[in-house]
Amino acid sequence: MLEWFNSRGHAALAIEGGQHARKETIDNHEACLWVLLSAIGMLAPGEVPGRAGHLQHLRSPAQGAPPVVEIRYRHVVRPQDQFRMEPGFVSFQPIVEGQVMGKTAQGVVTAPESGRVLLPLYQVQGDDGFLSGRDVRPLWLTVAKVLRRLRFDWLVCLLPGVRAAKHDANTILASRRVARWFLIEVFQR
């Protein structure tokens, strides 16, 4: 759904609040919504009931997690795979390339690169076995922010291997063969 909104030029946000049946999941989503309404200017901070409590509620479990993680890999599972995640993984935990992440009927599943594991699958439902990502350094977020403010996006298409999509003004395509260095870092949103 995020991709669908993004492809039409709309900002999209996903909030992972926890397992559906747990009470703290409702509290997590409620806190996120109140803080979000304030952050985007729909409510003044003083108009958010219990704002300090919501902020603290969200800060506690996020301690030690990086502010921005780039999703680099999604391990898709199908029923016939009989995927079983190795026990003990938690979201944002560091992982190393080649580390055993789980097992399937076909064999062992390993981490494709070093980084962080996100949303390890420990319930029966779902087709995401796990996601892996890497921290986005604040420097690259700052560079991207400055370039957006300077309306630099149209100049990016002058770089080798980079072009605007024919049917979508909000999409810039980059060839990994030509534009190999710092591709993701330069195109951070």
CORPE-V393048 format. One record per residue. N is the residue number from 0. RES is the residue in one small letter. PSI is psi in whole degrees, 0 to 359 (NA if undefined). Layout:
N/RES/PSI  N/RES/PSI
This chain:
0/m/322  1/l/315  2/e/321  3/w/313  4/f/313  5/n/321  6/s/344  7/r/11  8/g/13  9/h/145  10/a/140  11/a/147  12/l/134  13/a/139  14/i/121  15/e/109  16/g/352  17/g/184  18/q/142  19/h/319  20/a/357  21/r/140  22/k/322  23/e/339  24/t/318  25/i/315  26/d/320  27/n/313  28/h/319  29/e/314  30/a/317  31/c/315  32/l/317  33/w/314  34/v/320  35/l/315  36/l/323  37/s/317  38/a/327  39/i/4  40/g/10  41/m/334  42/l/141  43/a/149  44/p/322  45/g/345  46/e/353  47/v/114  48/p/126  49/g/30  50/r/313  51/a/321  52/g/321  53/h/316  54/l/315  55/q/320  56/h/322  57/l/329  58/r/320  59/s/303  60/p/345  61/a/357  62/q/131  63/g/346  64/a/144  65/p/154  66/p/327  67/v/131  68/v/132  69/e/121  70/i/124  71/r/339  72/y/141  73/r/120  74/h/107  75/v/136  76/v/145  77/r/155  78/p/319  79/q/344  80/d/331  81/q/45  82/f/135  83/r/117  84/m/140  85/e/142  86/p/153  87/g/354  88/f/141  89/v/153  90/s/140  91/f/4  92/q/135  93/p/143  94/i/160  95/v/150  96/e/133  97/g/353  98/q/138  99/v/123  100/m/328  101/g/185  102/k/150  103/t/177  104/a/336  105/q/346  106/g/201  107/v/143  108/v/127  109/t/162  110/a/130  111/p/337  112/e/166  113/s/149  114/g/233  115/r/145  116/v/143  117/l/141  118/l/55  119/p/137  120/l/111  121/y/3  122/q/171  123/v/322  124/q/154  125/g/153  126/d/9  127/d/108  128/g/315  129/f/162  130/l/152  131/s/149  132/g/180  133/r/154  134/d/141  135/v/122  136/r/139  137/p/328  138/l/315  139/w/328  140/l/321  141/t/316  142/v/314  143/a/320  144/k/316  145/v/317  146/l/323  147/r/317  148/r/327  149/l/2  150/r/42  151/f/351  152/d/323  153/w/332  154/l/335  155/v/326  156/c/350  157/l/348  158/l/149  159/p/135  160/g/7  161/v/136  162/r/158  163/a/146  164/a/141  165/k/323  166/h/8  167/d/110  168/a/342  169/n/6  170/t/131  171/i/130  172/l/139  173/a/132  174/s/123  175/r/337  176/r/320  177/v/311  178/a/76  179/r/328  180/w/132  181/f/28  182/l/306  183/i/317  184/e/319  185/v/326  186/f/15  187/q/144  188/r/NA
